[in-house]
Amino acid sequence: QVQLVESGGGLVQAGGSLRLSCAASGHALSRYNMGWFRQAPGKEREFVAIIRRTGASTSYSDSVKGRFTITIDNAKNTVYLQMNRLKVEDTAVYYCALRYDGAWFIQPKEDDIDYWGKGTLVTVSS
């Protein structure tokens, strides 16, 4: 089993920044990719960003590319999402996601994810 614990959500004004963290723990975390999805009120959960365990590859949704940066500290099994120039439409619950076997998806869907965090709320005010 794998546990994912997110932190760093909160309230920020449009144009501001936040950094989310997600720590993974559990059995045999040797090959995995981690990332973030989000779900806005009344909408389906959508992909945000993903990174290989080595940090060698990253992928972003078009809506956040150039504003968000995903990084990983694989010694700590922790992934970060630096969110800059936040917009009101970035308001959502952000979920940490982990693909256990290291399979790489440029634009993963929910079915491509093995484990989920409980989510952390990001609210961007105008």
Secondary structure, DSSP 8 states (H G I E B T S, - for coil): -EEEEEE--EEEETT--EEEEEEEEETT-SS-EEEEEEE-TTS--EEEEEEETTSS-EEE-TTTTTTEEEEEETTTTEEEEEE-S--GGG-EEEEEEEETT----SS--GGG-SEE---EEEEEE-
